[in-house]
């Protein structure tokens, strides 16, 4: 029984130069060790290779460099090998990624065999390599090795944390003194940071930790984001006021060319039967080009006024087995999910698809997480979208309620736990959920 309840949680710490990644890794390690977890830290693969005597001058005839200090990374590899344009650089990136995956697999296996809960912190991850070679070469590399983005990005790691470079928002603290290989000016640091973040757009649990607070709070926000995903109650030790926000968007959406770089996914949700009405359970299937990831979520009653969600990654076989527990009082929910970054803020745009209840036709919702002030959040919202209003906590826009087969006027299953404006909820339920302006695409 103990082994079944044990957790192995794999995260990637990535980010631009001088973003606090090294300090964050150390603090995260200490925090979880104090909770009784076993913590493994997967070393940065480029560091391992450099310690064996590799010189970038051997890889690129155009670059004549001395041996780079071991505190390097994919960013330095890309910079020093012509950003992956040469065949030598391409082969080096391929071998670097193969080495990374094998080193990670060794730590992952150790985590599975550990008797305690285990946190595995990867110093950068597989998708970091994709930021610094062309899309065509990345696709060629994946095809040659039987890889795909869903496996390397979504299924391999439980969570991605991007520590934004201090060159973006905390310029006074940006320095290259502590790293002999770090010579990036601020503009290049920002460019590398944006590329590294863009490589992970699309991961279901991608947290961008920016410089909107002081450094100590930035570290606490990073640790808190991990605890939140794991459902660990930290009391007030890491209080950062981070919260989920949801907005109703009016369609039709603008052309794809208006969006920043994005990733689109097909998403399927199914609610499961539970033993108590105060708990919700659901399955999520999420994929691209026929490759899927599977998540089981249990939503528990509030603790310290916070909703607790425990998410577990599943195999396809486990997913199919659990699907037999589907709650037939709910429709299956089909969505197109678009993930993108705007000003270091990570957004998920959900477009509801048919078949669905009429209340969901044309519905478009935008979600993000933030610890910023309300005024700052408004400024960071995508200007190319027509946002009708904020609907955070409004039960009219809860997926649980939206998926109910029965009309809201007759069902006893409508969940009021996420209460919104009382008058709006009451009026909408009285009109079977079709009150103009509430649940019909904001029109």
N, C-alpha and C positions, 0 to 999 in steps of 0.2 A: 504494500500500500504506500509506503514512504517513497519508493522509487517512482510510482505512478504520479504522485503529487509533486515530485521534484520538477523544477523549472530550469530550462537552459534558454537564456535570452541573449541574442546576438545583435550587437549594434555596431554601426560604423560611425566613427568620428572623422569628419572631413572638414574642409574649409580652405580659405585663402591664407596667404602669409600673415603671420602675426595676428592670428584670430583667437588665440587662447586654447588651441587644441591640446598642446602638451600639458598645460596646467589643468585643463579640464579632465584629461584622462587620469591624471594623478588623483584629483579630488573625487572623481567618480569612483575610482578604485577604492579609495579609503572609505568613502561613504558606505558602499555595499559590503565591504569587509566588516565594517562595524555592525552591519545588520546580520552578520553570520553567513554571508554568501561567499562562495569561492569565486575569485575573479581572475580571469586569464586576460592578458594583454597581448594581442597579436602584433608583432613588430612590423614596422613599415618595410615592405619588401625591398624597395630600392636601397634602404639602409643595409639590409642583409647582403645584397649583391655588391654594393660599394665596398663593404668591409672585406670582400674577397679580392679587391684590387682592380675592379673595373674602372676604366677612365673613359669619360665621354669623348675625349679627343680620339679614341680608338673607333668611335662609332660614326663620327661625322668629320669628313675631311675639311669642312668649312669652319669647324669650331676647334680652335687650339686652346685647350684648357688644361690647367693642372687638375690633379685629383680633387673632386668635390668632397667637401666635408660630409661625413655620414648622415648628418641631420638633413637629408634631402627628401624628395618626394616625387610623385608623378609630375607635379608642376615643374620641378627643376629638370626632370628627364625630358619633358616636352620642350622646355625652353632651350635646352642644350643640344637637342637632337633635331633642331629645325621643325619643332611642333609635329613630328611624326611624318614629315613629307618624304623622307628618303627611305629606300628599301632597308637600309641598316637600322634606321630608327623604328620602322614598322616591325621588323623581326625582333628588335630588342623589346618593344612594347608587348609583343605577343609572348615572348619568353618571360617577361616580367609578370604578365597576367597569369600565365601557367604556374609560375612559381608561387605567386600570391595565393592562388586557389588551393594549391597543395598544402602550403603552410597553414592556411585557414582550416582546411579539412582536418589537419592533425589536431588543432586546438578544438575544433568542433567535436571530434571523436572523444577527446579528453573530457570535454564538458558533459557529454552523454554518459560517460562512465563514472563521473563524479557522484558521490553519494549525497552531496549538498546541492542546494540551489546554486546555479552557476551563471555568472555574467561574463560574456566574452566581448571584449572591446577591440574592434579592428581599427588599426591606425590606417585610415583610408580603406576603400573597398574596390570591388571589381569594376564598377562603372566609372571610377575616376579616370581610368585609362581612356575611356571613350571621348573625354572632353578635349583631347589634344591630338587626335588624328581625324582625318576626314570621315564623313559618314559612310562613304563608299568603302573605305579601307576597314572601318569598324565592322561593317556588314560582312565584308570578305573574311575578316579574322574570325567572326562568330561562325560563319558558314563552314569554314575550313576545320573548325574544332567542335562543331556540333553544339554550339552555345546559342542561347537566345536571351533577349533582354528581360523577359518575364522571370526566367530562372535566375539570371545573374543579379537583377535589381530587386525584384519583388519577393521571390521565394527564399533567397539565400539568407537575407538578414531580416530581423524583426523590426528594426528601426534605424533611420538615418538621421544624424544630427550634423548640420552644417554650421560651423562657427565662422561668422562673417569677419573678414579681415578688418583690423582696426583702421586700415587705410580708407574705409568707408564708414564714416560716422564717428570715429575716435582718432582722428588724424594725429593729434598731439602725442598719442601713445605708440604710433607706428615706428618701428625701429628695425634695422637690419644687423644690429651689433651682436646679437646673441647667436647668430647662425652664420658661419663662414660661407655657406653656399647661398645665403639669401642676400641678393643685391637688387631686388626689385624696387623700382620707384613706385610711388603711390598709384599712378595710372595703370602700370602693368599689374600691380598687386590687385587692383579692382577688377581688371580684365580676367586675371587668373581665377579670382574668387567667383566671378559670374559664371565662368566656364565650368568650374568644379560644381557649383550649385545646379547648373543646368543639366549636368549629367545624371542627376538623381531625380529630376522632375518626373513624377509618375509613381514613385514609391508610395504605398498607401499610408505610411507613417513617417513622413519626412518633416523634420522640425528645423526651421531656420532661426538661429539665435543671433540677433543683430546687436548693434551697439547703442540701443536706445536707453540703456541704463549704465550705471557704473560697472566696472569689471567684476567685482565681487557678486553683484546681483546677476550679471550675465552668467557666471558659473553656476549660481544657484538655480537660475532658470533652466540651464542645460540639465542639471541633475534632476530637477523637478519634472522635466518632460519625460525622462525615463521612468521615474516613479509613477507618474500619471498613467502611462501606458501599461505598466505592470499592475496597477491597482493597489499600490503601496501607500498607506496613509502615513504621511510624514508630519502630521500636526502642523505647527507653525514654523518648523525648522527651515523650510524652503519657500516661505510665503512669497509669491511673485505676482499674484492676481491674474495669472494666465487664464483665459477663458475662450470658449468656443463661440463664434458668432455666425449667424445665419441670416441671409438676405434673400428676399424675393426679387427675381429679375424678370423684366418684361421682354418677351420675344417680339419679333424674331431676333436671333443673335446676329451680330455683324459677321462679315466674311472672315474666313480663317486668316487671311492676310493681315487683318487688324490685330489679331492676338499676338502676344510674344510667343517664343518657342513653347510648344505644348505637347502633351501626350494624351491621347484619347484611349479610353478603355470601355469595354462592354462590362456592365455590372449587373448581377442578378442577386436579389435578396430573397430569402425565405425565412419566415418566422416559425419557430418550433414550439411545441407544447411544453408548458412548464407546470410544476406542482403548485405554484403559488402565483396569484395575480399581481403581486408586488415585484415580481421578477420577469424580465424579458430575455428571450434567447433567440438568436437568429444566425443564419448561415449566409456568408457572402462569397460569391464566385466572381472573380475579376480577371479579365484577360485581354490580350492583344494577339491577333493573327493566330488564333487557335491554341495559344499557350495560356494556362490559367493558374491563378493562386486561389487558395481557399482559406477562409477565416471563420472561426466560431466565436461569437460574442455573447457574453452574459452580462446583462445590465442589471445591477443590483440596486436595492433601495438606497436612498441618500445616506451618506456618512459625513458628519460635520458639515451638513448642507452642501455636499458635493456628490454628484452622480458618479458612481464607480462602474467602470466597464472593464471586464477581464476578457482579453482577446487571445485566442490560441490558433496557431497556424495548423492547418490540417493537410493530410495527403488526400489525393483524389478518392482513394478507397474509403477513408474515414468520412469524407464529405458525403459520398453516396450512401453510406450506412446511416448517417445522421439525418439525411434527407427524408428517411422513412418516418421521422418524428414530426414532419411538417404539420403546422397548425392550419387546418382547412378553413378556419374562419378568416384567414387573411389571403389576399391575392399575392401571387409572386410579383415582386417589383422588378421591372426592367429599366435600366438607365444607360445613358451615355455619359461617362464622366470625363471631363477635361481638366487636366492639372497643369498649372502654370505659375510662374513667379512674376510679381510686379513689385519693384522697389523692396526686394528682400522679404516680401510677404508671400507666403505660399497659399494658393487658392485651389479649391475644388469646385467645379461647376457641374451640377447634376441636371441633366435633361431627362425628364420622365418619358418613357416610351410605352406604346401599346403592345400587348393588351394590358389594360389597367382599368380601375374604376373611373367613371367620368370626372370625378373630382381631381384626378391627376393629369388629365389631358392638357398638354401644353405647359405643364408646370416646370419651372426652372428655378433652382435654388443654388446660391453661392455660399460656400462655407470657408472659414479660416479660423486659425487660433492666434490670439494676440495677448500681450500684457500691456499694450500701449493705452494711453488715455483715449477717451472716445473721440476727441477732436482730431487726434493723430490718425486714428483708424479711418475716419471719414476721408482724410486726405490720401490715404494709401489705397483706397478702393479703386478697382479698374475703371477708368474714365470712359472706356469704350463700351461699357455695359450700361443699360438703363436699369438702375436699381430702384425699385418701387419703395421698399421700406425694409427695416430690420425686423426679422421674425424670430429672433433668438428666444428659445423657451416657450414659444407659442405652440400649444398642442395641435392647432390646426395644421401645422407644418411638420408634425412629428411623423416619421415614416411609419411608425406603429399604427397611428390613427389613419393615415392616408391609405394604408394597405387593407383596412378592414373591408370585408365583403358587404356587411350590413350597412344600411344608412345610419348616419350618426344620430338621427332622431329616435331610432328604435333600438340600437345596440346597447348592451350593458358593458361592452368591452372598451368603450372610449376612455382613453387614459388622460386624466386631468393633471397628472403629476407635474407636467411641464407647463404650468399655467401661464397663459398670456393675458392680454387685456380682457377682463371679465366680460364686458359688454360685447366685444367683438366675438368672443367664443360663443356666448349665449345666442347672439343673433344668427351666427353662421350655422350652428347646430340646428336651430329652429327651421332653417331653410335647406336642410339636407346637404349642407356643405357646398352649396352652389351660390352663396351670396356673392354678388358682383364685387370683385376687387380683393377677394380673400384667398381663394384657392384655384383660380383659373388664369394662371400665367400673368397675374398682376394687371390685367386689362380692365 
